[in-house]
Amino acid sequence: MTNLADLGTHDLKLGYFLCMAVLVVLMVAMLLIDRLRGVEPVGVPGSDGRWHSLPATDASYWITMLAAGTLGTAAGDWVAEETRLGLAYGSAVLVAILIAVWFASNQYGKMTKLW
């Protein structure tokens, strides 16, 4: 994923924001395609006796995961390189943002798992 982010941002000279925007559009498109196809989560029995849902792991799932990983790499590179925060402070800022989004989503959006 690092190589793909570097390909888009450095080799193809798309820049961080355009590369990240293309990846977000790709992820949204894949999610919309899944919704149009009627892809439903797969139910599996858990160790607690209840059924848990897992995403369908077809090609669109893996394309979305690849785009998400590449997006995370490009965003992390942007924070580390362009904001001059460096790796340590940039990582701390991104973790703080992730925690804030998780708490807000958990409070208002019923998100129960960090992923």
DOTIRO-616944 format. One record per residue: residue number from 0; x negated, y negated, z of N, C-alpha, C in turn. Coordinates in nm, 2 decimals. Example, Ala and Ser with C-alpha at 12.3 -4.5 7.8 and 13.67 -1.06 7.14 Angstrom:
! DOTIRO-616944
<rec 0,<-1.32,0.57,0.78>,<-1.23,0.45,0.78>,<-1.32,0.33,0.78>>
<rec 1,<-1.28,0.22,0.71>,<-1.37,0.11,0.71>,<-1.29,0.00,0.79>>
//
This chain:
! DOTIRO-616944
<rec 0,<-0.08,0.12,0.00>,<0.00,0.00,0.00>,<-0.09,-0.12,0.00>>
<rec 1,<-0.20,-0.12,0.07>,<-0.29,-0.23,0.06>,<-0.34,-0.26,-0.08>>
<rec 2,<-0.36,-0.15,-0.16>,<-0.41,-0.17,-0.29>,<-0.30,-0.24,-0.38>>
<rec 3,<-0.17,-0.20,-0.35>,<-0.06,-0.26,-0.43>,<-0.04,-0.40,-0.39>>
<rec 4,<-0.05,-0.44,-0.26>,<-0.04,-0.58,-0.22>,<-0.16,-0.66,-0.28>>
<rec 5,<-0.28,-0.60,-0.28>,<-0.39,-0.67,-0.34>,<-0.38,-0.69,-0.49>>
<rec 6,<-0.32,-0.59,-0.55>,<-0.30,-0.59,-0.70>,<-0.20,-0.71,-0.73>>
<rec 7,<-0.09,-0.72,-0.66>,<0.00,-0.83,-0.69>,<-0.05,-0.97,-0.65>>
<rec 8,<-0.11,-0.98,-0.53>,<-0.15,-1.11,-0.48>,<-0.28,-1.16,-0.54>>
<rec 9,<-0.37,-1.07,-0.56>,<-0.51,-1.11,-0.60>,<-0.53,-1.09,-0.75>>
<rec 10,<-0.52,-0.96,-0.79>,<-0.55,-0.92,-0.93>,<-0.46,-0.98,-1.03>>
<rec 11,<-0.32,-0.97,-1.00>,<-0.23,-1.03,-1.10>,<-0.20,-1.18,-1.07>>
<rec 12,<-0.26,-1.23,-0.96>,<-0.25,-1.37,-0.92>,<-0.11,-1.42,-0.91>>
<rec 13,<-0.02,-1.34,-0.85>,<0.12,-1.38,-0.83>,<0.13,-1.47,-0.71>>
<rec 14,<0.03,-1.46,-0.62>,<0.04,-1.54,-0.49>,<0.12,-1.46,-0.39>>
<rec 15,<0.11,-1.50,-0.27>,<0.18,-1.42,-0.16>,<0.33,-1.43,-0.17>>
<rec 16,<0.38,-1.56,-0.19>,<0.52,-1.58,-0.18>,<0.60,-1.51,-0.29>>
<rec 17,<0.54,-1.52,-0.42>,<0.61,-1.46,-0.53>,<0.60,-1.31,-0.52>>
<rec 18,<0.49,-1.25,-0.48>,<0.48,-1.11,-0.46>,<0.57,-1.06,-0.35>>
<rec 19,<0.58,-1.13,-0.24>,<0.68,-1.09,-0.13>,<0.82,-1.10,-0.18>>
<rec 20,<0.85,-1.20,-0.26>,<0.99,-1.22,-0.31>,<1.02,-1.11,-0.40>>
<rec 21,<0.93,-1.07,-0.49>,<0.96,-0.96,-0.58>,<0.98,-0.83,-0.50>>
<rec 22,<0.91,-0.81,-0.40>,<0.92,-0.69,-0.32>,<1.06,-0.69,-0.24>>
<rec 23,<1.10,-0.80,-0.19>,<1.23,-0.81,-0.12>,<1.34,-0.79,-0.22>>
<rec 24,<1.33,-0.84,-0.34>,<1.43,-0.82,-0.45>,<1.44,-0.67,-0.48>>
<rec 25,<1.32,-0.61,-0.49>,<1.32,-0.47,-0.52>,<1.39,-0.39,-0.41>>
<rec 26,<1.36,-0.42,-0.29>,<1.43,-0.35,-0.18>,<1.58,-0.37,-0.18>>
<rec 27,<1.62,-0.49,-0.19>,<1.77,-0.52,-0.20>,<1.83,-0.44,-0.31>>
<rec 28,<1.77,-0.45,-0.43>,<1.82,-0.38,-0.55>,<1.83,-0.23,-0.52>>
<rec 29,<1.73,-0.17,-0.46>,<1.74,-0.02,-0.43>,<1.86,0.01,-0.33>>
<rec 30,<1.87,-0.08,-0.23>,<1.98,-0.06,-0.13>,<2.12,-0.08,-0.20>>
<rec 31,<2.13,-0.17,-0.29>,<2.26,-0.19,-0.36>,<2.28,-0.07,-0.46>>
<rec 32,<2.18,-0.02,-0.52>,<2.20,0.10,-0.60>,<2.25,0.21,-0.52>>
<rec 33,<2.19,0.23,-0.41>,<2.24,0.34,-0.32>,<2.38,0.32,-0.28>>
<rec 34,<2.42,0.20,-0.25>,<2.56,0.17,-0.21>,<2.65,0.20,-0.33>>
<rec 35,<2.61,0.16,-0.45>,<2.70,0.18,-0.57>,<2.71,0.33,-0.60>>
<rec 36,<2.60,0.41,-0.57>,<2.60,0.55,-0.60>,<2.68,0.63,-0.49>>
<rec 37,<2.70,0.56,-0.38>,<2.78,0.62,-0.27>,<2.69,0.71,-0.18>>
<rec 38,<2.56,0.68,-0.18>,<2.47,0.77,-0.10>,<2.50,0.75,0.05>>
<rec 39,<2.53,0.86,0.12>,<2.56,0.85,0.26>,<2.45,0.92,0.34>>
<rec 40,<2.43,0.87,0.47>,<2.33,0.94,0.55>,<2.36,1.09,0.57>>
<rec 41,<2.26,1.16,0.60>,<2.27,1.31,0.62>,<2.29,1.33,0.77>>
<rec 42,<2.39,1.41,0.81>,<2.41,1.44,0.95>,<2.33,1.57,0.99>>
<rec 43,<2.26,1.56,1.10>,<2.19,1.67,1.15>,<2.21,1.68,1.30>>
<rec 44,<2.22,1.81,1.35>,<2.24,1.82,1.50>,<2.12,1.79,1.57>>
<rec 45,<2.13,1.71,1.68>,<2.02,1.68,1.77>,<2.01,1.77,1.88>>
<rec 46,<1.90,1.76,1.96>,<1.87,1.85,2.07>,<1.97,1.83,2.18>>
<rec 47,<2.04,1.71,2.18>,<2.14,1.68,2.28>,<2.28,1.73,2.25>>
<rec 48,<2.29,1.80,2.13>,<2.42,1.86,2.09>,<2.50,1.77,2.01>>
<rec 49,<2.46,1.64,1.99>,<2.54,1.54,1.91>,<2.48,1.54,1.77>>
<rec 50,<2.56,1.49,1.68>,<2.51,1.48,1.54>,<2.44,1.34,1.52>>
<rec 51,<2.33,1.34,1.46>,<2.26,1.21,1.43>,<2.25,1.20,1.28>>
<rec 52,<2.25,1.07,1.23>,<2.25,1.05,1.09>,<2.10,1.01,1.05>>
<rec 53,<2.06,1.07,0.94>,<1.93,1.04,0.88>,<1.95,0.99,0.74>>
<rec 54,<1.87,0.90,0.69>,<1.89,0.85,0.55>,<1.86,0.96,0.45>>
<rec 55,<1.93,0.95,0.34>,<1.90,1.05,0.23>,<1.76,1.01,0.18>>
<rec 56,<1.68,1.11,0.17>,<1.54,1.09,0.13>,<1.52,1.13,-0.02>>
<rec 57,<1.58,1.05,-0.10>,<1.57,1.07,-0.25>,<1.47,0.97,-0.30>>
<rec 58,<1.46,0.95,-0.43>,<1.36,0.87,-0.49>,<1.38,0.72,-0.45>>
<rec 59,<1.51,0.67,-0.44>,<1.53,0.53,-0.41>,<1.48,0.51,-0.26>>
<rec 60,<1.49,0.60,-0.17>,<1.44,0.59,-0.04>,<1.29,0.57,-0.04>>
<rec 61,<1.22,0.65,-0.11>,<1.07,0.64,-0.12>,<1.03,0.51,-0.19>>
<rec 62,<1.10,0.47,-0.29>,<1.07,0.34,-0.36>,<1.09,0.23,-0.26>>
<rec 63,<1.19,0.23,-0.18>,<1.22,0.13,-0.08>,<1.11,0.13,0.03>>
<rec 64,<1.07,0.25,0.07>,<0.97,0.26,0.17>,<0.83,0.20,0.12>>
<rec 65,<0.80,0.23,0.00>,<0.68,0.18,-0.06>,<0.68,0.03,-0.07>>
<rec 66,<0.80,-0.02,-0.11>,<0.81,-0.17,-0.12>,<0.80,-0.23,0.02>>
<rec 67,<0.86,-0.17,0.12>,<0.86,-0.22,0.25>,<0.71,-0.22,0.31>>
<rec 68,<0.64,-0.11,0.28>,<0.50,-0.11,0.33>,<0.41,-0.21,0.26>>
<rec 69,<0.44,-0.23,0.13>,<0.36,-0.32,0.05>,<0.40,-0.47,0.10>>
<rec 70,<0.52,-0.49,0.12>,<0.57,-0.62,0.17>,<0.50,-0.65,0.31>>
<rec 71,<0.50,-0.55,0.40>,<0.43,-0.57,0.53>,<0.29,-0.61,0.51>>
<rec 72,<0.22,-0.54,0.42>,<0.08,-0.56,0.40>,<0.06,-0.70,0.34>>
<rec 73,<0.14,-0.74,0.24>,<0.13,-0.88,0.18>,<0.16,-0.98,0.29>>
<rec 74,<0.26,-0.96,0.37>,<0.29,-1.06,0.47>,<0.18,-1.07,0.58>>
<rec 75,<0.13,-0.96,0.62>,<0.02,-0.96,0.71>,<-0.11,-1.03,0.66>>
<rec 76,<-0.14,-1.00,0.53>,<-0.25,-1.07,0.47>,<-0.23,-1.22,0.46>>
<rec 77,<-0.11,-1.26,0.43>,<-0.08,-1.40,0.42>,<-0.10,-1.47,0.55>>
<rec 78,<-0.05,-1.41,0.66>,<-0.07,-1.47,0.79>,<-0.21,-1.47,0.83>>
<rec 79,<-0.29,-1.36,0.80>,<-0.43,-1.36,0.84>,<-0.52,-1.45,0.76>>
<rec 80,<-0.49,-1.47,0.63>,<-0.57,-1.54,0.54>,<-0.53,-1.69,0.52>>
<rec 81,<-0.40,-1.71,0.50>,<-0.36,-1.84,0.46>,<-0.33,-1.93,0.58>>
<rec 82,<-0.28,-1.88,0.69>,<-0.25,-1.96,0.80>,<-0.37,-1.99,0.89>>
<rec 83,<-0.48,-1.92,0.87>,<-0.60,-1.94,0.94>,<-0.58,-1.89,1.09>>
<rec 84,<-0.49,-1.80,1.11>,<-0.47,-1.75,1.25>,<-0.57,-1.63,1.27>>
<rec 85,<-0.61,-1.57,1.17>,<-0.70,-1.46,1.18>,<-0.62,-1.33,1.21>>
<rec 86,<-0.68,-1.22,1.22>,<-0.61,-1.09,1.24>,<-0.55,-1.08,1.38>>
<rec 87,<-0.62,-1.12,1.49>,<-0.57,-1.10,1.62>,<-0.45,-1.19,1.65>>
<rec 88,<-0.47,-1.32,1.63>,<-0.36,-1.42,1.65>,<-0.25,-1.40,1.55>>
<rec 89,<-0.28,-1.37,1.43>,<-0.17,-1.34,1.33>,<-0.09,-1.22,1.37>>
<rec 90,<-0.16,-1.12,1.42>,<-0.08,-1.00,1.46>,<0.00,-1.03,1.58>>
<rec 91,<-0.05,-1.11,1.67>,<0.03,-1.14,1.79>,<0.16,-1.22,1.75>>
<rec 92,<0.14,-1.31,1.66>,<0.26,-1.39,1.61>,<0.36,-1.30,1.54>>
<rec 93,<0.31,-1.21,1.46>,<0.41,-1.12,1.39>,<0.48,-1.03,1.49>>
<rec 94,<0.41,-0.98,1.59>,<0.47,-0.89,1.69>,<0.57,-0.97,1.77>>
<rec 95,<0.54,-1.10,1.80>,<0.64,-1.18,1.87>,<0.76,-1.20,1.79>>
<rec 96,<0.75,-1.23,1.66>,<0.86,-1.25,1.57>,<0.94,-1.12,1.56>>
<rec 97,<0.87,-1.00,1.55>,<0.94,-0.87,1.54>,<1.02,-0.85,1.67>>
<rec 98,<0.97,-0.88,1.78>,<1.04,-0.86,1.91>,<1.16,-0.95,1.92>>
<rec 99,<1.14,-1.08,1.88>,<1.25,-1.17,1.88>,<1.36,-1.13,1.79>>
<rec 100,<1.33,-1.08,1.67>,<1.44,-1.03,1.58>,<1.50,-0.91,1.63>>
<rec 101,<1.43,-0.82,1.69>,<1.49,-0.70,1.75>,<1.58,-0.73,1.86>>
<rec 102,<1.54,-0.82,1.95>,<1.63,-0.86,2.06>,<1.75,-0.93,2.01>>
<rec 103,<1.74,-1.02,1.92>,<1.85,-1.09,1.86>,<1.95,-0.99,1.79>>
<rec 104,<1.89,-0.90,1.72>,<1.98,-0.80,1.65>,<2.04,-0.71,1.74>>
<rec 105,<1.97,-0.67,1.85>,<2.03,-0.58,1.95>,<2.14,-0.66,2.03>>
<rec 106,<2.12,-0.78,2.05>,<2.22,-0.86,2.12>,<2.35,-0.89,2.04>>
<rec 107,<2.33,-0.92,1.91>,<2.44,-0.97,1.83>,<2.48,-0.88,1.72>>
<rec 108,<2.39,-0.79,1.67>,<2.41,-0.71,1.56>,<2.42,-0.56,1.58>>
<rec 109,<2.42,-0.52,1.71>,<2.44,-0.38,1.74>,<2.32,-0.29,1.69>>
<rec 110,<2.21,-0.35,1.67>,<2.09,-0.27,1.63>,<2.04,-0.20,1.75>>
<rec 111,<2.03,-0.07,1.75>,<1.99,0.00,1.87>,<1.85,0.06,1.86>>
<rec 112,<1.79,0.07,1.74>,<1.66,0.12,1.73>,<1.57,0.02,1.66>>
<rec 113,<1.44,0.01,1.70>,<1.35,-0.08,1.65>,<1.33,-0.07,1.50>>
<rec 114,<1.33,0.06,1.45>,<1.31,0.08,1.30>,<1.44,0.05,1.23>>
//
